[in-house]
Amino acid sequence: MPVIGARKRTQLSESLAALDVNLSPEDLTQIEAAIPASAIAGTRYDEHQMQMLNRER
């Protein structure tokens, strides 16, 4: 799934090209082994930044 945040047409085209990428089950296994989901899951901001954001409410 492409992440769209393009400001230019070329960036949009590059992101949309991700729709044409097909990963095999073996590819996914290798990716998951190299970078487990637990290594990338978490909050968007660290605790200090969250405190700053919460103060703005």
C-alpha positions as CSV (number, residue, x, y, z in Angstrom):
1,M,0.0,0.0,0.0
2,P,1.6,3.3,-1.0
3,V,1.8,6.1,1.4
4,I,0.6,9.3,-0.3
5,G,2.1,12.5,0.9
6,A,3.3,13.9,-2.4
7,R,3.7,17.6,-3.1
8,K,4.8,17.0,-6.7
9,R,3.4,14.9,-9.5
10,T,6.6,12.9,-9.7
11,Q,6.3,11.9,-6.0
12,L,2.7,10.8,-6.6
13,S,3.8,8.7,-9.6
14,E,6.5,7.1,-7.5
15,S,4.2,6.3,-4.7
16,L,1.5,4.9,-6.9
17,A,4.1,2.6,-8.6
18,A,4.2,0.7,-5.2
19,L,0.8,-0.8,-6.3
20,D,2.7,-2.8,-8.9
21,V,5.1,-4.4,-6.4
22,N,4.2,-8.0,-5.7
23,L,5.9,-9.7,-2.8
24,S,6.0,-13.4,-2.6
25,P,5.4,-15.3,0.6
26,E,9.2,-15.9,0.8
27,D,9.8,-12.2,0.4
28,L,7.5,-11.4,3.3
29,T,9.1,-14.1,5.5
30,Q,12.5,-12.6,4.9
31,I,11.3,-9.1,5.6
32,E,9.6,-10.2,8.8
33,A,12.7,-12.1,9.9
34,A,15.0,-9.1,9.2
35,I,12.7,-6.5,10.8
36,P,10.1,-8.0,13.2
37,A,6.9,-6.1,13.7
38,S,7.7,-5.7,17.4
39,A,10.8,-3.6,16.4
40,I,8.7,-1.0,14.6
41,A,5.4,-0.9,16.5
42,G,4.9,1.9,18.9
43,T,3.6,5.3,19.3
44,R,4.1,8.0,16.8
45,Y,5.9,10.3,19.2
46,D,8.1,9.7,22.2
47,E,6.9,10.3,25.8
48,H,8.3,13.9,26.0
49,Q,6.7,14.9,22.7
50,M,3.4,13.4,23.8
51,Q,3.4,15.5,27.0
52,M,4.0,18.6,24.9
53,L,1.1,17.7,22.6
54,N,-1.2,16.9,25.5
55,R,-0.5,20.4,27.0
56,E,-1.8,22.0,23.9
57,R,-5.3,20.7,24.5
